[in-house]
Amino acid sequence: MIAYAISDPSTLNFTTLEQDIKRFVTKADILVYRDKFTDKYALNAKIFLLEAQKYNLEKILLHTDYELAHELKADGVHLKSTQFDDIVKSKALGLFVVISTHTKEEAEKAEALGADMVTFSPVFASPNKGKPKGVEALNKLVSMLSIPVIALGGIVTSEHIELCKKNGAFGFASIRYFG
C-alpha cells in the first residue's frame, strides 16, 4: 500500500527541512510539497526538491503548480479538485498527475482526462473537510475506476490505514499521520 505524505506548514519547516524530510521518508513512498499560504512557494519548492531528491522516494510532487513542477523537474503535480483543465496540460509536460476528488463523477472525469491517480476524500472525519464519505464509498469508487485511488482525510492511525487497504485503496494520503 502506497503511503503518500502531504506536507503542510504544520509538518514542514524550512529551518528544520533536513530533519522534517527524514521524518517523512521513514513512512512515505510519495511526498508532496504543499503550502497554500507562502509567498515564497517557488523558492521553497526548489529547496524542498533538492533535499527530498536525496532520498529514495517513488515520487516527489509539487502542489497545484504544474508549470513549476515541470521547470524544477519534480516527478509530478498534485492538482486541486478545481484544476481538471490542468490534467491534460500537466500530462503534455510529462508529469505524473494526482488530482483531489470528492465524488464519483469527479474521479471518473479525472480518469477520462488522463490522471494517473486520484485522491478521494474525506474518508474519515477531518478538520474543516465536511462529512466523511466512509470506507463503503471508497470501496465502491475503487471498483469503478481503473486508475489507483488514494484514500485521504482523517487517516491518522494504523487502524484507518488497514480499513482503507481492506476496502481496496491503492494507498493512503495524510498530513497528520506523517507529522
C-alpha positions in Angstrom: 0.0 0.0 0.0 1.4 3.4 -1.1 2.0 5.9 1.8 1.6 9.4 0.5 2.8 12.3 2.7 1.2 15.7 2.2 3.5 18.3 3.7 2.0 21.4 5.3 3.4 24.3 7.3 2.3 22.4 10.4 4.6 19.4 9.5 7.3 21.0 7.4 9.6 23.9 8.5 12.4 25.2 6.3 14.6 25.8 9.3 14.4 22.1 10.1 14.0 20.9 6.5 16.5 18.1 6.5 15.1 16.5 9.7 11.5 17.0 8.5 12.1 15.3 5.2 14.0 12.4 7.0 10.9 12.0 9.2 8.6 11.9 6.1 10.7 9.3 4.3 10.7 6.9 7.2 7.0 6.3 6.5 6.3 7.7 3.0 6.7 6.4 -0.6 5.4 9.6 -2.2 5.9 13.2 -0.9 4.3 16.4 -2.0 5.3 20.0 -1.1 2.1 21.9 -0.2 1.9 25.3 1.3 -1.2 27.3 0.4 -0.1 30.5 2.3 3.5 31.2 1.5 4.5 33.9 -0.9 7.8 32.1 -1.5 6.4 28.9 -2.9 8.7 28.7 -6.0 11.8 29.3 -4.0 10.7 26.9 -1.2 9.7 24.3 -3.8 13.2 24.4 -5.3 14.9 24.0 -1.9 12.4 21.2 -0.9 13.0 19.2 -4.1 16.8 19.5 -3.8 16.6 18.0 -0.3 13.8 15.4 -1.0 15.7 14.1 -4.1 18.5 12.9 -1.8 16.1 10.1 -0.7 14.7 7.0 -2.3 11.1 8.1 -2.8 8.9 6.7 -5.5 7.6 10.2 -6.4 8.2 13.8 -5.3 5.4 16.2 -6.3 4.5 19.8 -6.1 1.1 21.1 -5.3 -1.1 22.8 -7.9 1.6 24.5 -10.0 2.3 22.1 -12.9 4.5 24.6 -14.8 6.8 25.0 -11.8 6.8 21.2 -11.3 8.0 20.8 -14.8 10.5 23.6 -14.6 12.0 22.2 -11.4 11.9 18.6 -12.6 9.6 17.3 -10.0 8.1 13.9 -10.8 4.7 15.3 -10.9 1.9 17.5 -9.6 -1.0 17.1 -7.2 -3.8 19.2 -8.5 -6.8 20.6 -6.6 -10.3 19.5 -7.4 -10.8 22.8 -9.3 -8.0 22.1 -11.7 -9.4 19.4 -14.0 -8.4 21.5 -17.1 -4.8 21.3 -15.9 -4.6 17.4 -16.1 -4.1 17.4 -19.9 -1.6 20.3 -19.7 0.4 18.5 -17.0 0.4 15.2 -18.9 1.7 17.1 -22.0 4.7 18.2 -19.9 5.4 14.6 -19.0 4.3 14.9 -15.4 2.8 12.3 -13.1 -0.7 13.7 -12.2 -2.7 13.2 -9.0 -5.9 15.1 -8.6 -8.1 15.6 -5.5 -11.6 14.3 -5.9 -14.6 14.2 -3.6 -17.3 12.5 -5.8 -17.6 9.5 -8.2 -18.2 12.0 -11.0 -15.0 13.9 -10.3 -13.0 10.7 -10.1 -14.4 9.4 -13.4 -13.7 12.8 -15.0 -10.1 12.7 -13.7 -9.6 9.2 -15.1 -11.1 10.2 -18.5 -8.8 13.2 -18.7 -5.7 11.1 -18.1 -4.9 11.5 -14.4 -2.5 8.8 -13.1 -4.1 8.6 -9.7 -6.8 10.3 -7.7 -7.2 11.0 -4.0 -10.7 10.5 -2.6 -11.7 12.5 0.5 -12.6 12.8 3.2 -12.8 9.1 4.0 -12.8 9.7 7.8 -13.6 12.8 9.8 -11.1 15.6 9.1 -11.0 19.2 10.3 -13.0 21.5 8.1 -13.5 18.9 5.3 -17.2 18.2 5.6 -19.0 14.9 6.3 -16.8 11.8 5.9 -17.5 9.7 2.8 -16.7 6.4 4.7 -14.9 3.3 3.6 -18.0 1.9 1.8 -17.9 4.8 -0.6 -14.2 4.3 -1.0 -14.7 0.6 -1.8 -17.4 1.4 -4.4 -15.2 4.1 -6.1 -12.2 1.7 -6.3 -14.3 -0.9 -8.1 -15.4 1.7 -10.7 -12.0 3.1 -11.7 -9.1 1.5 -13.5 -6.6 4.1 -12.0 -5.3 3.9 -8.4 -7.4 5.5 -5.7 -5.6 7.0 -2.7 -7.7 7.4 0.4 -7.4 10.8 2.1 -8.9 12.6 5.0 -8.7 11.8 8.7 -6.2 9.0 8.3 -4.2 9.2 11.5 -3.9 5.6 12.8 -2.8 2.2 11.6 -6.4 1.1 12.0 -7.5 3.8 9.5 -4.8 2.6 7.1 -5.9 -1.1 7.4 -9.6 -0.1 6.8 -8.5 1.7 3.6 -6.5 -1.3 2.5 -9.4 -3.7 3.2 -11.6 -1.5 1.1 -9.4 -1.6 -2.0 -7.5 1.7 -1.7 -4.2 1.6 -3.6 -2.7 3.7 -0.8 -3.5 6.4 1.7 -2.5 10.1 1.9 -2.3 12.2 5.1 -0.9 15.3 6.6 -1.3 14.4 10.3 -0.2 10.8 10.1 3.3 11.9 8.9 3.5 14.9 11.3 
